[in-house]
Amino acid sequence: MRLVIARCSVDYAGRLTAHLPSAPRLILVKADGSVSIHADDRAYKPLNWMSPPCTLKEGDDDVWTVVNKAGEKLIITMEEVLHDSSHELGVDPGLIKDGVEAHLQELLADRIETLGDGWTLIRREYPTAIGPVDILCRDGDGTTVAVEIKRRGEIDGVEQLTRYLELLNRDPHLAPVKGIFAAQEIKPQARVLATDRSIGCVVLDYDALRGIEDDKLRLF
């Protein structure tokens, strides 16, 4: 990971346009290729970012240009670099799920056919360069499906699944790969974002998966 603290301005050019005026900011360049710009507030949320796959070109005129596969651009104009360092973090072991999420993953993997007739499991915790996918499976038509499981489904979970899908779809042995966002509760904003990205949403009933009640899932 590369950390740059600099006084800079930022312009985004794509479906919309946006401008961040000159100010001191933190720029993160991660091993997966993503670039994000942060201020000293907003907790973990960046002011602007470009998700992978994308390319970063550092010009001789102190202008960084980040371009994604859709041709959208993030243009960072450096005025003064205060800090620039790189650190090798290695492979992250990933988030250890709480008991409910881990059990939901185990139950759904064991009963993958509840997602649809003819569905088959490839494996749980399918490894990728940015962490394991909860469940990788195939639907009744043989299409590969990545399933991300949360206890409470929020926008961050959809973003996480989107990054997995971008990586998995580069593998010719798996592509095309669809996505399913599964949770006990899915927030409206997360559902809207998932729908916009052609990701299916499934509301999981923990008791039903354990066989306490009707074992059907509600698929939207």
C-alpha positions, 0 to 999 in steps of 0.5 A: 500500500502506498500512502501519500499526504499532499496538498492537491485538487481532484477532478472526476470526469465520467457520468458526472463531474465533480471537483475537490478544491485544493487542500491537504489530503491523504491518497491511498493506492492499494495493491488491488489498483484502487485509488482513494482520496481522504480528508481528516474526517468522514471516518473511513469514507473517502471523498472520491475514489476509483475502484479496480480495475483501473490504471494510474499514470503519474505525469511529469507535471505532477498530475496523476490520472486514474482511469477505469475500464469505463473510461472514467477519470480521476485527475489529481493535481499535486501542489505539494507532497508532504509524505510518500511511503509504500508498505507491503501488507501481505495477504490479509486473513480477512474478517472473522465473521461473528457466530451468526454470519459464519453459521449462515454461510455454513447452512446455506452452503449445505443447502445451496439448492434452496437458492434454486433448483439445480444449484450446486456448491463449488466451495465455501471461502473461495480465495481471491487476491482481495479476500475469500468469497463466502460462497461460490456456486453454480445456478441451474443453468451452470452459470457461476454465482458469487454469494456474499453473506451478511447478518445486516446487508448495507452498502459496504457489503454490496461494494465488497461483492462488486470488487469480488465480481470484478476479479472473478470475471477476469477468470475465463474458467469462471466467467461470466460470474453473477452476484447474490447479496444475502442477509437477514436484513437488507437496507433499502439503499443497499438493495437499490445499489445491488439492483443497479449493479445487476446483483440479486438480493436474498433475505435469509431466514436463520431459523428456516435454514436451521429447519425450525420453520419453512425452509424457503428463502425470499428472493427479490 
